[in-house]
Amino acid sequence: MIKVKSYIRWGMSTLLLLAVMTAMSSISVFAWSAETKTTNVVTMSSLHAEIVEEYKRPPFVMPGERTDKKVNIRNTGSADALVRVKLDYDSSILIPELNTGLWELHDDGYFYYKEILKSGEITKEPLLNSVTLSEKAGESYQGKELQLLVSAETVQAEGDGPALWKTTYKELQITQPEQQKAEPVKVVFEGKDKGFRSDTKGMDLFSGFKNLQPGTERTQIIQLENTSGDKADFTLRAEAAEQEKMTEDQKKLVEKLLESYAVITVTSGGKVIYEGSASGNLTGSDSEKTMKQNISLGTIAPGKTQEIRVDLKLSEEMDNEYQQLIGKVHWILQAKESEPDPTPISEKESETEPTSIREKE
């Protein structure tokens, strides 16, 4: 009888312990979450150039006389460029003095500059130094004005710009520039109370998607770090953003840029989580790839970092109308309490109960 009473008292103690543990586990129903909205900006470059002349027009020119006339090209756009120049003149009367070190005449009649002309820079040597009136010029040219017309063209250096001129980098004797690499952007989750912070102004996660040109490709790395004391599940979704003040025609161009011409691929933890328009395809149907709903980025433990990769590709079909446009997209990052261990408490307790009974006996 003594053994039986002792066994009953131990059993009541066990039931009490289970009741307490069940009450404690119910608290986890009220999970925490925190989120932040980022404004990601995509900007298009501009491609402009100007002819820079050093020329003082003389009152008159005699046959055989030389006149100084230097012709350079300055890149006034925001994008690095390739340059070609065409001279239109009467070659039987005018004799130009040309530089052939950095300029080369092609079969199409254009002189091609054999270096990339960076934004804001001027050609290192002029195409034209001077013009001489031929000694063969007779009296029929007296009192007439002779013209030498200069026209310049530029195309983007990034991507396959030379193809627009039906040539190649090799034929131009220019080394093709490498794809621009953006510095990684760090986003830190500091906890449910402090939320998120970033090392970029306004938490723009697209810091590398600036000064873009048709046909170019860029990659942006986002380092998502969890410095809180909690393991958290992270998600991502997109929302439409209010665009810059612009005309209705410009708004339509921005809409087409973000929904048709700019395509992104988002990879998190080595897994592609979205591939589609840069806008997030917010107007698409639920059966299409969209970022309307939260997409899982995975679970990040305290003190750990996960890499998010965004690859952007722009269509080559875009024309000069898209220069200097600015497009905005909102991304919402969310962190929430990670799901608890799914193993029921009763199962965990049953695993240890036989050991406890044997110890008690």
The 8 nearest C-alpha neighbors of each residue, nearest first, counted from 0:
[[1, 3, 2, 4, 5, 6, 7, 8],
 [0, 2, 4, 3, 5, 6, 7, 8],
 [1, 3, 5, 0, 4, 6, 7, 360],
 [2, 4, 6, 0, 5, 1, 7, 8],
 [5, 3, 7, 1, 6, 2, 8, 0],
 [4, 6, 2, 8, 3, 7, 1, 9],
 [5, 7, 3, 9, 4, 8, 2, 10],
 [8, 6, 10, 4, 9, 5, 3, 11],
 [7, 9, 11, 5, 10, 6, 4, 12],
 [10, 8, 12, 6, 7, 11, 5, 13],
 [9, 11, 7, 13, 12, 8, 6, 14],
 [12, 10, 14, 8, 13, 9, 15, 7],
 [11, 13, 9, 15, 10, 14, 16, 8],
 [12, 14, 10, 16, 11, 15, 17, 9],
 [15, 13, 11, 17, 16, 12, 18, 10],
 [14, 16, 18, 12, 13, 17, 11, 19],
 [15, 17, 13, 19, 14, 18, 20, 12],
 [18, 16, 20, 14, 15, 19, 21, 13],
 [17, 19, 15, 21, 16, 20, 14, 22],
 [20, 18, 22, 16, 21, 17, 23, 15],
 [19, 21, 23, 17, 22, 18, 24, 16],
 [22, 20, 24, 18, 23, 19, 17, 25],
 [21, 23, 19, 20, 25, 24, 18, 26],
 [22, 24, 20, 21, 25, 26, 19, 27],
 [23, 25, 21, 26, 22, 27, 20, 28],
 [24, 26, 27, 22, 23, 28, 21, 29],
 [27, 25, 24, 28, 23, 29, 22, 30],
 [28, 26, 29, 25, 24, 30, 23, 339],
 [27, 29, 26, 30, 25, 24, 31, 339],
 [30, 28, 27, 26, 31, 25, 336, 32],
 [31, 29, 28, 336, 27, 32, 335, 26],
 [32, 30, 336, 335, 29, 191, 33, 334],
 [31, 33, 335, 334, 336, 191, 30, 34],
 [34, 32, 334, 191, 333, 194, 335, 31],
 [35, 33, 333, 332, 334, 331, 194, 32],
 [34, 36, 332, 331, 195, 37, 333, 33],
 [37, 35, 331, 330, 332, 329, 38, 34],
 [36, 38, 330, 202, 329, 203, 39, 331],
 [39, 37, 329, 203, 328, 40, 327, 330],
 [38, 40, 203, 328, 205, 327, 204, 329],
 [39, 41, 327, 326, 205, 38, 42, 328],
 [40, 42, 326, 208, 209, 325, 327, 39],
 [43, 41, 325, 209, 210, 324, 211, 326],
 [44, 42, 211, 323, 210, 324, 322, 212],
 [43, 45, 210, 323, 211, 322, 77, 78],
 [46, 44, 322, 76, 77, 323, 78, 47],
 [47, 45, 76, 78, 77, 44, 48, 155],
 [46, 48, 76, 75, 74, 45, 49, 153],
 [49, 47, 74, 75, 73, 76, 72, 50],
 [48, 50, 73, 72, 51, 74, 75, 47],
 [51, 49, 72, 71, 52, 73, 70, 48],
 [50, 52, 71, 72, 70, 49, 73, 53],
 [53, 51, 70, 69, 54, 50, 71, 68],
 [52, 54, 69, 68, 70, 51, 55, 67],
 [55, 53, 68, 52, 56, 67, 69, 66],
 [56, 54, 57, 53, 67, 68, 66, 52],
 [55, 57, 54, 58, 66, 59, 68, 67],
 [56, 58, 59, 55, 60, 66, 54, 67],
 [59, 57, 56, 60, 55, 61, 142, 144],
 [58, 60, 57, 61, 142, 56, 141, 144],
 [61, 59, 64, 62, 57, 58, 132, 66],
 [60, 62, 64, 63, 59, 132, 134, 65],
 [63, 61, 134, 132, 64, 133, 136, 60],
 [62, 64, 134, 133, 132, 131, 61, 65],
 [65, 63, 61, 62, 131, 132, 60, 66],
 [64, 66, 131, 130, 63, 132, 67, 129],
 [67, 65, 130, 129, 131, 68, 64, 57],
 [68, 66, 129, 128, 54, 130, 69, 65],
 [67, 69, 129, 54, 128, 53, 66, 70],
 [70, 68, 128, 53, 127, 52, 125, 129],
 [69, 71, 52, 127, 125, 126, 51, 68],
 [72, 70, 125, 51, 122, 50, 126, 52],
 [71, 73, 50, 122, 121, 51, 49, 74],
 [72, 74, 121, 49, 48, 120, 75, 122],
 [75, 73, 48, 119, 118, 120, 76, 47],
 [74, 76, 48, 47, 119, 73, 118, 49],
 [77, 75, 47, 46, 45, 78, 74, 118],
 [76, 78, 45, 118, 44, 46, 75, 79],
 [79, 77, 118, 76, 44, 46, 45, 80],
 [80, 78, 117, 118, 156, 116, 155, 115],
 [81, 79, 155, 156, 116, 154, 115, 153],
 [80, 82, 154, 153, 115, 156, 116, 155],
 [83, 81, 153, 112, 152, 111, 80, 84],
 [82, 84, 111, 110, 152, 151, 112, 109],
 [85, 83, 151, 110, 109, 150, 152, 111],
 [84, 86, 109, 150, 149, 110, 151, 87],
 [87, 85, 149, 148, 88, 150, 84, 147],
 [86, 88, 148, 147, 85, 149, 89, 146],
 [89, 87, 147, 90, 146, 86, 148, 93],
 [90, 88, 91, 92, 93, 87, 147, 146],
 [89, 91, 93, 92, 88, 94, 95, 87],
 [92, 90, 89, 93, 133, 94, 135, 136],
 [91, 93, 133, 90, 89, 132, 136, 94],
 [94, 92, 132, 90, 131, 133, 89, 91],
 [93, 95, 131, 130, 132, 90, 133, 96],
 [96, 94, 130, 129, 97, 131, 93, 127],
 [95, 97, 129, 128, 127, 130, 94, 98],
 [98, 96, 127, 126, 95, 128, 99, 129],
 [99, 97, 126, 100, 127, 102, 125, 96],
 [98, 100, 102, 101, 103, 97, 126, 104],
 [99, 101, 102, 98, 103, 124, 113, 126],
 [102, 100, 113, 99, 112, 103, 124, 98],
 [103, 101, 112, 99, 111, 100, 110, 113],
 [102, 104, 110, 111, 99, 105, 112, 101],
 [103, 105, 110, 109, 111, 108, 102, 106],
 [106, 104, 107, 108, 109, 110, 103, 111],
 [105, 107, 108, 104, 109, 110, 103, 111],
 [108, 106, 105, 109, 104, 110, 85, 164],
 [107, 109, 106, 105, 104, 85, 110, 86],
 [110, 108, 85, 84, 107, 104, 105, 83],
 [109, 111, 104, 84, 103, 83, 102, 85],
 [112, 110, 83, 103, 102, 82, 113, 109],
 [111, 113, 102, 82, 114, 101, 83, 110],
 [114, 112, 101, 102, 171, 173, 172, 111],
 [115, 113, 112, 173, 116, 81, 101, 172],
 [114, 116, 81, 80, 117, 156, 79, 113],
 [117, 115, 80, 79, 81, 114, 120, 74],
 [118, 116, 79, 120, 115, 119, 80, 74],
 [117, 119, 79, 74, 77, 78, 120, 76],
 [118, 120, 74, 75, 117, 73, 121, 76],
 [119, 121, 117, 118, 74, 73, 116, 122],
 [122, 120, 73, 72, 123, 74, 71, 119],
 [123, 121, 124, 72, 71, 73, 125, 116],
 [124, 122, 121, 125, 101, 71, 120, 116],
 [123, 125, 122, 126, 71, 101, 98, 100],
 [126, 124, 71, 70, 127, 69, 122, 128],
 [125, 127, 98, 97, 70, 71, 102, 124],
 [126, 128, 97, 70, 69, 125, 96, 129],
 [129, 127, 69, 68, 96, 97, 67, 125],
 [130, 128, 67, 68, 96, 66, 95, 127],
 [129, 131, 95, 66, 94, 65, 96, 67],
 [132, 130, 65, 94, 64, 93, 66, 133],
 [131, 133, 93, 62, 63, 64, 92, 94],
 [134, 132, 92, 135, 63, 62, 136, 93],
 [133, 135, 62, 63, 136, 132, 137, 92],
 [134, 136, 133, 137, 62, 92, 63, 132],
 [137, 135, 134, 133, 62, 92, 140, 138],
 [136, 138, 139, 140, 135, 141, 134, 62],
 [137, 139, 141, 140, 136, 142, 135, 62],
 [138, 140, 137, 141, 136, 143, 142, 135],
 [141, 139, 138, 143, 137, 142, 136, 144],
 [142, 140, 138, 143, 139, 137, 144, 136],
 [141, 143, 140, 144, 59, 139, 138, 145],
 [144, 142, 140, 141, 145, 139, 59, 146],
 [143, 145, 146, 142, 140, 141, 59, 60],
 [144, 146, 143, 147, 89, 88, 93, 140],
 [147, 145, 148, 88, 144, 89, 87, 93],
 [146, 148, 88, 87, 149, 86, 145, 89],
 [149, 147, 87, 86, 146, 88, 150, 85],
 [148, 150, 86, 85, 87, 147, 151, 84],
 [151, 149, 85, 84, 148, 86, 152, 50],
 [152, 150, 84, 83, 85, 149, 153, 82],
 [153, 151, 83, 82, 84, 150, 154, 48],
 [154, 152, 82, 81, 80, 83, 155, 151],
 [153, 155, 81, 80, 160, 156, 82, 152],
 [156, 154, 80, 160, 157, 81, 79, 78],
 [155, 157, 80, 79, 81, 160, 154, 158],
 [158, 156, 155, 176, 159, 160, 215, 178],
 [157, 159, 215, 160, 214, 156, 155, 178],
 [158, 160, 161, 162, 157, 156, 214, 163],
 [159, 161, 155, 162, 156, 154, 158, 163],
 [162, 160, 167, 163, 166, 164, 159, 165],
 [161, 163, 165, 164, 160, 166, 159, 167],
 [162, 164, 161, 165, 160, 166, 154, 159],
 [163, 165, 162, 161, 166, 160, 167, 154],
 [166, 164, 162, 163, 161, 167, 160, 107],
 [165, 167, 161, 162, 164, 170, 168, 171],
 [168, 166, 170, 161, 169, 162, 171, 165],
 [169, 167, 171, 173, 170, 175, 172, 174],
 [168, 170, 172, 167, 171, 173, 174, 175],
 [169, 171, 167, 172, 168, 166, 173, 161],
 [170, 172, 168, 169, 173, 113, 167, 111],
 [173, 171, 169, 170, 168, 113, 174, 114],
 [174, 172, 168, 171, 114, 113, 169, 175],
 [173, 175, 176, 168, 172, 169, 114, 171],
 [174, 176, 168, 173, 177, 156, 157, 169],
 [177, 175, 174, 157, 178, 156, 158, 179],
 [178, 176, 179, 175, 157, 180, 158, 174],
 [177, 179, 180, 176, 217, 216, 157, 158],
 [178, 180, 177, 181, 217, 176, 218, 216],
 [181, 179, 178, 182, 218, 217, 207, 219],
 [180, 182, 207, 219, 183, 179, 218, 206],
 [181, 183, 184, 180, 207, 220, 219, 206],
 [184, 182, 220, 221, 181, 185, 219, 222],
 [183, 185, 221, 222, 220, 204, 182, 186],
 [186, 184, 222, 197, 221, 198, 223, 187],
 [187, 185, 197, 223, 196, 222, 224, 184],
 [188, 186, 224, 196, 195, 223, 225, 189],
 [187, 189, 195, 225, 194, 190, 226, 224],
 [190, 188, 227, 226, 194, 193, 195, 187],
 [191, 189, 227, 193, 194, 192, 188, 226],
 [190, 192, 194, 33, 193, 32, 31, 189],
 [191, 193, 190, 194, 33, 189, 32, 195],
 [194, 192, 190, 189, 191, 195, 188, 196],
 [193, 195, 190, 191, 189, 192, 188, 33],
 [196, 194, 188, 187, 189, 35, 193, 186],
 [195, 197, 187, 186, 188, 194, 198, 202],
 [196, 198, 186, 202, 199, 185, 187, 195],
 [197, 199, 185, 184, 200, 186, 196, 202],
 [200, 198, 202, 197, 203, 201, 184, 204],
 [201, 199, 202, 203, 198, 197, 206, 204],
 [200, 202, 203, 199, 38, 37, 197, 39],
 [201, 203, 199, 200, 197, 37, 204, 38],
 [204, 202, 39, 205, 201, 38, 199, 206],
 [203, 205, 206, 39, 202, 184, 221, 37],
 [206, 204, 208, 207, 39, 203, 40, 219],
 [205, 207, 208, 204, 203, 209, 181, 184],
 [208, 206, 181, 205, 209, 219, 182, 217],
 [209, 207, 205, 41, 206, 211, 42, 217],
 [208, 210, 42, 211, 207, 41, 43, 206],
 [209, 211, 44, 43, 42, 212, 78, 208],
 [212, 210, 43, 44, 209, 42, 208, 215],
 [211, 213, 215, 44, 43, 214, 210, 155],
 [214, 212, 315, 313, 215, 314, 317, 211],
 [215, 213, 315, 313, 314, 158, 212, 216],
 [214, 216, 158, 213, 313, 212, 312, 157],
 [217, 215, 312, 311, 313, 214, 178, 218],
 [216, 218, 311, 310, 312, 179, 219, 208],
 [219, 217, 310, 309, 311, 220, 180, 181],
 [218, 220, 309, 308, 207, 181, 310, 221],
 [219, 221, 308, 183, 307, 184, 309, 222],
 [222, 220, 184, 307, 183, 185, 306, 308],
 [221, 223, 185, 306, 305, 186, 184, 224],
 [224, 222, 186, 305, 304, 187, 185, 306],
 [225, 223, 304, 187, 303, 188, 222, 186],
 [224, 226, 188, 301, 302, 227, 303, 187],
 [227, 225, 302, 189, 301, 188, 224, 228],
 [228, 226, 190, 189, 229, 225, 301, 188],
 [227, 229, 301, 226, 230, 190, 302, 225],
 [230, 228, 227, 301, 231, 300, 190, 336],
 [229, 231, 300, 301, 337, 299, 336, 228],
 [232, 230, 337, 336, 335, 298, 299, 334],
 [231, 233, 298, 337, 335, 334, 297, 336],
 [234, 232, 334, 296, 333, 297, 295, 298],
 [235, 233, 295, 296, 294, 333, 293, 332],
 [234, 236, 332, 294, 293, 331, 333, 295],
 [235, 237, 293, 290, 331, 292, 330, 291],
 [238, 236, 330, 290, 329, 291, 279, 331],
 [239, 237, 329, 330, 240, 328, 291, 236],
 [238, 240, 328, 329, 241, 237, 278, 281],
 [241, 239, 328, 329, 327, 242, 238, 38],
 [240, 242, 243, 239, 327, 328, 244, 329],
 [243, 241, 327, 240, 326, 244, 250, 325],
 [242, 244, 245, 241, 325, 326, 327, 250],
 [245, 243, 242, 246, 250, 241, 249, 247],
 [246, 244, 249, 243, 250, 247, 242, 248],
 [245, 247, 249, 248, 250, 244, 251, 243],
 [246, 248, 250, 249, 251, 245, 252, 244],
 [249, 247, 251, 246, 250, 252, 245, 253],
 [250, 248, 252, 246, 251, 247, 245, 253],
 [251, 249, 247, 253, 252, 248, 254, 246],
 [250, 252, 254, 248, 249, 253, 255, 247],
 [251, 253, 249, 255, 250, 254, 256, 248],
 [254, 252, 256, 250, 255, 251, 326, 257],
 [255, 253, 251, 257, 252, 256, 258, 250],
 [254, 256, 252, 258, 259, 253, 257, 251],
 [255, 257, 260, 253, 254, 259, 258, 261],
 [258, 256, 278, 277, 254, 261, 255, 259],
 [257, 259, 276, 255, 278, 256, 254, 277],
 [260, 258, 255, 256, 261, 257, 276, 262],
 [259, 261, 256, 314, 313, 257, 262, 258],
 [262, 260, 313, 257, 277, 256, 259, 312],
 [263, 261, 276, 277, 275, 312, 311, 260],
 [264, 262, 311, 310, 277, 275, 274, 276],
 [263, 265, 274, 310, 309, 273, 266, 275],
 [266, 264, 309, 273, 308, 272, 271, 274],
 [265, 267, 271, 308, 270, 307, 272, 269],
 [268, 266, 307, 270, 269, 296, 306, 271],
 [267, 269, 270, 306, 305, 266, 307, 297],
 [268, 270, 267, 266, 271, 307, 306, 308],
 [271, 269, 266, 267, 268, 272, 265, 296],
 [272, 270, 266, 273, 265, 267, 269, 264],
 [271, 273, 266, 265, 270, 267, 294, 274],
 [274, 272, 265, 264, 271, 275, 288, 266],
 [273, 275, 264, 263, 265, 288, 272, 276],
 [274, 276, 262, 263, 277, 273, 264, 288],
 [275, 277, 262, 258, 278, 279, 280, 261],
 [278, 276, 257, 262, 279, 263, 261, 258],
 [277, 279, 257, 276, 280, 258, 328, 281],
 [278, 280, 290, 277, 281, 276, 289, 237],
 [281, 279, 289, 283, 278, 282, 276, 290],
 [282, 280, 279, 283, 291, 289, 290, 278],
 [283, 281, 280, 284, 289, 291, 279, 285],
 [284, 282, 280, 281, 287, 289, 285, 288],
 [283, 285, 286, 287, 282, 289, 288, 281],
 [284, 286, 287, 283, 289, 288, 291, 282],
 [285, 287, 284, 288, 283, 289, 280, 282],
 [288, 286, 284, 285, 289, 283, 280, 275],
 [289, 287, 275, 286, 273, 274, 280, 290],
 [288, 290, 280, 279, 291, 287, 281, 283],
 [289, 291, 279, 236, 237, 292, 281, 280],
 [292, 290, 281, 289, 237, 236, 293, 238],
 [293, 291, 290, 236, 294, 289, 237, 235],
 [292, 294, 236, 235, 234, 295, 291, 290],
 [295, 293, 235, 234, 236, 292, 296, 272],
 [294, 296, 234, 297, 233, 293, 235, 232],
 [297, 295, 234, 233, 267, 294, 235, 298],
 [298, 296, 295, 233, 232, 299, 234, 268],
 [297, 299, 232, 231, 233, 300, 296, 230],
 [300, 298, 231, 230, 303, 225, 232, 297],
 [299, 301, 230, 303, 302, 231, 298, 225],
 [302, 300, 228, 225, 230, 303, 229, 226],
 [301, 303, 226, 225, 300, 304, 224, 227],
 [302, 304, 301, 300, 225, 224, 299, 305],
 [305, 303, 224, 223, 225, 222, 306, 299],
 [304, 306, 223, 222, 224, 268, 307, 303],
 [307, 305, 222, 221, 267, 223, 268, 308],
 [306, 308, 267, 221, 266, 220, 222, 305],
 [309, 307, 220, 266, 265, 219, 221, 306],
 [308, 310, 265, 219, 264, 218, 220, 263],
 [311, 309, 218, 264, 263, 217, 219, 308],
 [310, 312, 263, 217, 216, 262, 218, 309],
 [311, 313, 216, 262, 261, 215, 263, 217],
 [314, 312, 261, 214, 213, 215, 260, 216],
 [313, 315, 214, 260, 316, 213, 317, 261],
 [314, 316, 214, 213, 317, 313, 215, 318],
 [315, 317, 314, 318, 213, 214, 260, 313],
 [318, 316, 315, 213, 314, 321, 319, 260],
 [317, 319, 320, 321, 316, 213, 322, 315],
 [318, 320, 321, 322, 317, 46, 45, 323],
 [321, 319, 318, 322, 317, 252, 324, 249],
 [322, 320, 319, 324, 318, 323, 317, 43],
 [321, 323, 45, 319, 43, 324, 44, 320],
 [324, 322, 43, 44, 45, 321, 325, 42],
 [325, 323, 43, 322, 321, 42, 326, 253],
 [326, 324, 42, 41, 43, 323, 327, 40],
 [325, 327, 41, 253, 40, 42, 242, 324],
 [326, 328, 40, 39, 240, 242, 41, 38],
 [327, 329, 240, 39, 239, 38, 278, 330],
 [330, 328, 38, 238, 37, 237, 240, 39],
 [329, 331, 237, 37, 36, 236, 238, 332],
 [332, 330, 36, 236, 35, 235, 237, 37],
 [331, 333, 235, 34, 35, 234, 330, 36],
 [334, 332, 34, 234, 233, 33, 235, 331],
 [335, 333, 233, 33, 32, 232, 231, 34],
 [336, 334, 32, 232, 231, 31, 337, 33],
 [335, 337, 231, 31, 30, 32, 232, 338],
 [336, 338, 231, 232, 230, 335, 339, 298],
 [337, 339, 336, 340, 341, 232, 231, 335],
 [340, 338, 341, 337, 27, 336, 342, 230],
 [339, 341, 342, 338, 343, 337, 344, 347],
 [340, 342, 339, 343, 338, 344, 346, 347],
 [341, 343, 340, 344, 346, 347, 345, 339],
 [344, 342, 346, 345, 341, 347, 340, 348],
 [343, 345, 347, 346, 348, 342, 21, 20],
 [344, 346, 348, 343, 347, 349, 17, 342],
 [347, 345, 349, 344, 348, 343, 350, 342],
 [346, 348, 344, 350, 345, 349, 343, 351],
 [349, 347, 345, 350, 351, 346, 352, 344],
 [350, 348, 352, 346, 351, 347, 345, 353],
 [349, 351, 347, 348, 352, 346, 353, 354],
 [350, 352, 348, 349, 354, 353, 355, 347],
 [353, 351, 355, 349, 354, 350, 348, 356],
 [354, 352, 356, 355, 351, 357, 350, 349],
 [353, 355, 357, 352, 356, 351, 358, 350],
 [354, 356, 352, 358, 353, 357, 359, 351],
 [357, 355, 359, 353, 358, 354, 360, 352],
 [356, 358, 360, 354, 359, 355, 353, 352],
 [357, 359, 355, 356, 360, 354, 353, 352],
 [360, 358, 356, 357, 355, 9, 6, 354],
 [359, 357, 358, 356, 6, 355, 2, 5]]
